[in-house]
């Protein structure tokens, strides 16, 4: 009779180590392998393997998806709680695990974990504390002890230079919302059994929709501690545990029947989303019939030239005509006078990413924008230049250049800040991607300061007048 076998929540083989391998890639004596086994066993016991999503960010556990036969998401450094929150919003019945190290959770991702805990998200967080950045070579972590030598503290951590080790469990326990907070250790077999119990309890809380649970687990890192595995376990008990006391900080699991909030969104379909945001039936049915070339636009200039509003208006025009659109801002450090640009994509197809690295349309409101982006424009693309303040000419012969004195034209209308509207209107007239009257329709709805609506509408008229006289 088989008494012990690999958990069904694990894959049969671990391909990270190599084809057909049965062992993990973790270093000898590493705590991650032990913790993985305890989590997998708890998932088996709770019979939630097929409902589980493991969110693993950067760190030694970055390859957890090679081990857990569950749903897996690879997250950016420190961002697992943010990704897990999104998963909770759309998968109400999922069991969502954040598996994070001390550099990841307590250093890079402090904001994410604090706010997820404060919201009382129905998540389970397993926080592995080995007092060091393990994967990237052993730098000081927020949990590194006083006097502990690392790559970045070769003479030992000091209060004056590095501050004190951070007690994550204590911080989370200071927040009112979490239902369960415990710190455990892998120092001895008995403490490992207590860790097993805490892991299962934290997952059970989520199954019963009771809210946020965090288990901090003190774990050895023999390689970066420069110790043998047995020596590392002893060091953990003698040095880590006194600084990070092993104890249960909070267990309100018996007091709460279920989380006192709902993560379900107030809609179930795309139609309900449109209704929720007040999109009327006529707008829903709008569909661009003609075929258009996908527009990858970089709208760039100084801060204060209205490039962000210009980009928003462009995207709003596109959606008004039934097209897909994205708008992504990029600001310089200064509020006024610094560099600023917006990336806008307009397409009849789904848009996978809002990033525009190589535009086919460049709108340059100033000289630095032309310098920065001219060479990145696709061959055959279009560059529109504010010739009022940009004296140089485009050096390329494989793009279409359109020079418009938009600042001068805006001054003639009576407000130089309206140059962005004249530039946008000219782009629509030159490209014929969308109707100029669509801009007239969306502009009053998009401008917050309604006293400027009328003069901005005159900017559109001015652009049409200039286009007919000089560009048509």
N, C-alpha and C positions, 0 to 999 in steps of 0.2 A: 504494500500500500504506500502511495506517495504522500508524505506528510508536508513536504515543503517543495514548492515550485515557484517559478517566476510569475509575478502578478500578471493577470490578463490585461491590465492597463498599460503594460509595457509591450513594445514590439518584440517579436521573437528573436530578431538579431539587431545589433546596433551598428548600422552601416557607417556611422561617423568614424568608428575605429577601423572599419574595413569590411568588405563583403563577408557575410556569414559570421561576424564576430559576436561573441556572447558577453563581452565585457565592455565597460564604458571607457571613454577617453580620459576620465579624471585621474589625477595623480594618485599614487599610493597613499592611503591615509586621509584623503580629501573627504570632507564632510558631505559634499553634494551627493555622492553616490548613496550614502546612508539615507539622507533626507528624501531623495527620489524614491527609494524603496518604501519608506514610510507613507509617502503621499499615495503611491500606486496601490499599496495595500488598503489604505482608507477608501480610495475610490472603488476598489473591488467590494469592500464590505458594505459600502453605502449603495452599491449598484448604480453608479452614476457615470460610468466611463463614457457612455455614448452621449451624455449631456455636457461633458466637461470641455472647457476651453482654457488652455494654459497660455498665459501671456508672459513671455520671457524676454526681457530686454538684454542689453549688452552686459557681459560679465562671463564668468566661468560657466554659467548655466545657459549661455546663449544658444547652445545646441540641444536644448531640452526636447525639441521636436524630433530628434533622432531616437528618443527614448520613450516618451509618453505616447501611447497609441490612443490619442484623444484629438480634439480640435486643438490646433496650436497657432499662435500668432507671434511673429517676431516683431518686437517693439523697438522704437528708438530708445537711446540711453536714458533711463529714468522715467520713461513715459508709460510704463505698464499700467498704472492706475487710471490714466486718462483714456488709454485704449480700452481697458476693462470697463470703464464707465460707459463708453460708447456701445460696447457689446451688451451691457446690461440693459441699455435703453431699447435695443432691438431684439434681444433674446431673453425674454422674461423668465424662461424656465431653465436657462443654462446654468451650469456650475462653473464659475469663472475664478481662476486662480491667478494671482500675481506672484511670481517667483522672482525675488530680487535680492541682490547682494548689498553690502553696506555702502560701497562707493556709489552704486546705482541708486539706491533708495534714499540714503541719508545725505548723499552729496549732490549728484546730478539731479535727482528727482524729488527733492524736498517739497517743492510746491505741490506736485501731483499727489503725493501720499497724504500730506496734511489736509488738502481740500477734499480728497475722496473720503478720508476718515471723518471729516467734519460734516460732510453730507450724509454720512451713515450709509454709504453705498452697500448694497447686499453683495459683498465680495469677500474673498478669503485671501489674505496676504501672508506669504511665508517669506520672512526676512532672514537671510543668512548672514550672520555677523561673525566674520573671521578677522576683523580688525585691520584689514588691508585691502588694497586693490589687487585682487589675485590675477585676473586674466592679463593685465597689461604690464606685469613685471614687478609688482610689489611696492607701489607708491603708498604714501600715507593716506589713510581713509579718515572720514569723520569719526570713526570709532577706534582709531589707533590709540594705544595707551601711552601715558606719560613715560618717557624714557625708551619707548619701543623704537628700534632702528628699522628704517625702511629705505627704499631708494631715494626718497625725497626728504627723509630725516636721518641722514647717515650718523648723526651723533645722538639721535633720540628726540622724540617729540617733547616740546616744552610749552608751558602755558603762555609765556610771553610772546613766542613766535607763532604758535600754531593753535592756541586755544585749547579747550578741554575736550575729551572724548564725549561724543553725543550719545545720550541714552534714548534710543528711539522708542522703546516701550513706554518709558516715562512720559515722553512727549505725547504719544498717542493717547495715553491714559489721562492726560490733562484735558483732552477734548471730550465733550459730553456725549457725542453721538455713538461711538463704537460700543458694540455689545460684548466683545470678548477681546482681552489683551493678556498675553502670557509670554514670558521668556523662559525658554528651556535650554538644555545643554546636551551635547553629545559626548560629554566627558567620561561617562561610565555606562555600562549596560543598563543599570537601573534608570539613569537619567534619559537614556535613549527610549526606554519604555514609556517614561513620562512624556517625552516628545511625541511619541506615537499617539498617545491619548489626546494631547493638545491638538495635534494635526487633525485627528478625526473630529474632535469637538468643533473646531473652527469650520470644517466642511459641513458638519451636521447643521450648524447655525444657518449656513447659507441655504441648505436644502429646505430648511423650515422657514426661510425668508425672514430671518430675524435681524439681519443687518450686517454691519462691518466687523470682521474679525481679523486680528493680526497675531501671528505667532512669531516671535523673534527667537532664532535658534543659534546658540553659540556653537561654532563649528571650527575644526582645526584646518590649517593650511600649511602642512609640513614643508612644502617646497619653498614658499616665500618666507616662512618663519625660519628656514634653514635648519630644520630639525628632522629626526627620524619620526615615523608615525606614532610610536608609543610615547616618545618624548613630547610630541606635540599635544597629545591628549592630556598628559600630565600638566604641561604648561597652560593649557586651556583652563584646567581646574584651579591651578595655583595663581594665575594672573588675570585671566578674563573674568572668571566668575566673581571675584571680589569687587571688581569695578562695575560689572553688569550683573546684579543679583538675580539668581534664578528664582522666579516666583510667578504666581498668578496675580496680575494687577487688577483684573476685572472679569467677572463672569455674570452677566445679566441674562444669560440664555434662558433661565427658568422664569424670568420675570416678563419676558416679551413673548407674546403669541406669534406676532409677525411684525415686520417692519411697518412703521406707522406712516408710510407714504407709498405711492405707487410709481414705479418707473415706467409704466406703460404710457406711450405717447397718446395724445387725444385723437388719433386718426389711424385708420387701418389700410387705407388705399391712397393712391395718387390723387384721386378725385376729392377725397376728404381733406388732403393736405391743401389743395387749391381752395376748397371751400373755407377751410380754417383761416387762411390768409386773405380771404376776401377777393379772390380772383373770380370774376363772374363767368358765366357760361360762354358768353361771346368771346372773351379773351382765351378761354380754354381751346376753342375750336380754331383759333388763328393758326395758319400753317403756311409757311413760305413755299410757294409752288415752284418757282424757278430754281435752277441749279446754280449754286454759287461756289466760288473757290473759298476754301477755309481761310479765314483771316487771322494771322498771327501778328498782333499789333503791339508795338512798343510806343507808348505815349509818354514823352519825356521832356523835362524842362527844369527850371528852378522851382523850389518851394515857393508857393504864392502865385504861381502862374495858372493854377487851376487844372493841372494835369490829372489829378485824381478824380475831380468832378467830370472832366472830359471823358475819362475812361468809364466811369459809372454810367454816364449818359449813353455812351456807345453801347455798352452791354444792355442797358435798359431798352434801347431801340431794337436791338437784336431779339430780345425775348418778346417784345411787343409784336414783332413780325413772325413769331413762331420758331425762331432759331434758337439753338443752344448757345450759351455765352458764359464766360468766366471773366472775372476781374481780380487781379492780384496786385496790391500796392507794394512799393518799395520806397522807403523814405530815407533821406539823408539825415545827419544828426541835427541840422538846424531847421527850425520851424519855417523861417523865411530866408530865401537866398541859397539854401543848400540844394543838393541834387535830389530829384524825386522822379520816379517813373512808375507807370502802371502797365502791367501786361494784360492784354485783352485778347481772348480767343472767341471767334464767332464761327459757328459751324452748323451744318445740317445733321451731323453725326454726333454721337456721344463724345464728350471731351474727357480724356483720361487724366490729364494733369493741367493745372492752370499756368504752369511755368512756360515762359516764352524766352528761350535763349537765342534763337535765330529767327527774327521776325521776317515776314514778307511785306509788312507795312511799318515804316518808322515815321513817327510824327515828332519832329525835333523843334521844340519851342525856343531853344537857345544853342549856342555854339558847342558847349561841352557835351550836350546830348548827341549832336551830330558826330563829334569826335569819338564818343564812346561806342556808338552803335552802328555807324555807317558800314563798317567792314563786316558786320554780322548779318546784314540784310541778305536774304536769299537773292540769287541772280534772278532777274525778271520781276523783282519786287518794286515797291513804290516808296519814295522818301518825300515827305512833305516838310518844307522848311519855312520857319518864320523869318522871312527875309528882312523884316523890320530891324532885327537885331543880330542876324547872322549874315555876315558879309561874304563868307567863303562859299565856294561852289562845291558841289559833290564831285569827287574825283573819279568816280566809277562810271563806266559807259554801259554796264549791263543792268542798270536799274532805271526806273522812270523818276525823274526829279520834278517836283512841283514846288515853285517858290511863291509864297503868299505873304504880303506884308500885314500879317494879322494884327500886330500891335498897333500899327498906324491906323488900320481900318477900325479897330475897336475904339481908338481915341476919337476918331471922327464921329462915331455913334455917341460917345460921351462917357465911356468907362473902359479904361485900358484893360481892366481885369476880365473883360469879356472876350479877350483874344482867343481863349480856349474854345469858346462856342463857335467863333468864326472858323477856327481851324477844323473843328469836328464837322461843321456843316460842309466845309469845302471837301473834306475827305468823303463824305456821303455823296456829294455831287460828282466828284471825280471817279470814285469807285463804282457808283451805281449799285452798291451792295444792298442798300436799303433806301427807302423813300425819305426825302427831306422832310416831308410832312409828318413822318413818324417822330422825328426829333421835336417838331412843334407840339406834338401830342404829349410826349413823355416829359418834356422840360418842366412844365409847371408842377408836375407831380414829384420831380426829382430835386428841385431846388428848395432848400429849407427856408431861406429868407425870401418870403413871397414878394417883398417890395422890389426885388430885382428881377422878377419874372418878365415884366414888360420890356425892360431894356435888353434883356437877353434874347427875347423874341426878335427885337430889332437887329440883333447881331446876326441872326439867321437870314433876315432879309438882306443885310449888307453882304453876307457871303454869297447869296444867290446873285446879287447885282454884280459883284466882282467876277464871279464865275462866268456869267453870260458875256461880260465885256472882255475878259482876258484869257479864259481857260477853255471855253466850250468850243 
